[in-house]
Amino acid sequence: QVQLVESGGGLVQAGGSLRLSCAASGDTFSSYTMAWFRQAPGKERDIVAVISRSGGTIHYVDSVKGRFTISRDNAKNTMYLQMNSLKPEDTAVYYCAAKKPALLLGTRDYEYDAWGQGTQVTVSS
C-alpha cells in the first residue's frame, strides 16, 4: 500500500492562509484517487476535498468551496490543499488518504485504504 505523510499545518489567524502537502511513496501515486479529510475533537472524520488520478475531477464539501483548492503533482508524488480565508471552524487535524479509483469519487472515510498521520490546523479568531 502507498504510504502518505502530511505537512504544512500550523496556527494562523482567521482570514489567513495555509498550504498542506501530502507526500506519497511505496506505490504508483498516479494510480490512486486522493482525498483530504479533517477531524475536530469529538467529531467524526469528514471529507474536505477529493481529486481524481489526473486531477481532472474534483469535489469539495460545501463549507470550503471558494476557499480551498485541492491539487496534485503526480511527477512529484504530492497532493496539496491550499486553504485561504481560513475560519475558526476549519480547526481540525487534516489527513490525506488514498483509494483505488472508481466511477464516482469517494467521500466516506471507510472507502480509503491508506492514510497519513495527520497535521494540525488551528485557526484563531
C-alpha positions in Angstrom: 0.0 0.0 0.0 1.1 3.6 -0.6 2.5 5.5 2.3 1.4 9.1 3.0 2.9 11.9 5.1 1.2 15.2 5.6 2.9 18.5 6.4 2.2 22.2 6.4 -0.2 22.6 9.3 0.1 25.3 11.9 -1.5 28.2 13.7 -3.0 31.1 11.7 -5.4 33.9 12.3 -8.8 34.0 10.8 -8.6 35.1 7.3 -5.1 33.8 6.8 -3.8 31.0 4.5 -2.0 27.7 4.7 -0.9 25.1 2.2 -0.9 21.5 3.2 1.2 18.9 1.4 0.8 15.1 1.3 3.9 13.2 0.1 3.4 9.7 -1.2 5.8 6.8 -1.5 5.8 3.0 -1.9 3.4 2.7 -4.8 2.4 4.4 -8.0 0.9 7.7 -6.8 -0.8 8.4 -10.1 -2.9 5.2 -9.8 -4.9 6.5 -6.8 -7.8 8.7 -6.1 -6.7 11.1 -3.4 -8.6 13.0 -0.7 -8.3 15.3 2.2 -10.3 14.6 5.4 -10.4 16.5 8.6 -11.4 15.7 12.2 -12.1 18.0 15.1 -12.0 16.8 18.7 -15.1 14.7 19.5 -16.4 14.7 15.9 -16.3 12.3 13.1 -13.7 12.4 10.3 -15.3 14.2 7.4 -14.4 14.7 3.7 -12.9 18.1 2.7 -12.0 17.5 -1.0 -11.3 14.7 -3.4 -9.2 14.7 -6.6 -9.1 12.0 -9.4 -5.9 10.4 -10.7 -5.0 13.0 -13.2 -6.6 15.9 -11.4 -9.5 16.3 -13.9 -12.3 15.6 -11.5 -12.6 17.4 -8.1 -15.2 17.6 -5.4 -15.3 19.9 -2.3 -17.5 19.8 0.7 -19.8 22.8 0.6 -18.3 24.5 3.6 -14.9 25.0 1.9 -16.0 25.8 -1.7 -14.4 29.0 -2.9 -11.8 29.0 -0.2 -9.9 25.7 -0.5 -8.2 24.3 -3.6 -7.1 20.7 -3.9 -4.4 19.8 -6.5 -1.8 17.1 -7.2 1.5 16.9 -8.9 2.0 13.3 -10.0 5.6 13.9 -11.1 6.4 14.9 -7.5 4.2 12.3 -5.9 2.5 15.0 -3.9 -1.0 16.3 -3.2 -1.8 19.8 -1.9 -4.6 21.6 -0.2 -4.4 25.4 -0.5 -6.5 26.9 2.3 -7.5 30.6 2.0 -9.8 32.8 4.1 -9.5 30.4 7.0 -12.1 30.4 9.7 -12.0 29.1 13.3 -14.4 26.3 12.2 -11.7 25.0 10.0 -9.6 24.0 13.0 -9.0 20.2 12.9 -6.5 17.5 12.2 -6.2 17.2 8.5 -5.5 13.8 6.9 -4.7 12.8 3.4 -6.0 9.5 2.1 -5.8 7.2 -1.0 -8.0 4.7 -2.7 -8.3 2.8 -5.9 -10.3 4.8 -8.4 -13.9 4.2 -9.2 -16.6 5.8 -11.4 -17.6 8.1 -8.5 -15.2 9.9 -6.2 -15.4 8.5 -2.7 -16.4 10.8 0.1 -16.6 8.4 3.1 -13.6 7.5 5.2 -14.1 3.8 5.1 -13.7 3.8 1.3 -10.0 4.8 1.7 -7.2 2.3 2.2 -4.1 4.4 3.0 -3.9 7.3 5.5 -1.3 9.8 6.6 -0.6 10.6 10.2 -2.4 13.9 10.2 -1.3 17.5 10.6 -2.9 20.0 13.0 -4.5 23.2 11.6 -5.6 25.8 14.2 -7.3 29.0 13.2 -7.6 31.7 15.9 -10.3 34.4 16.0 
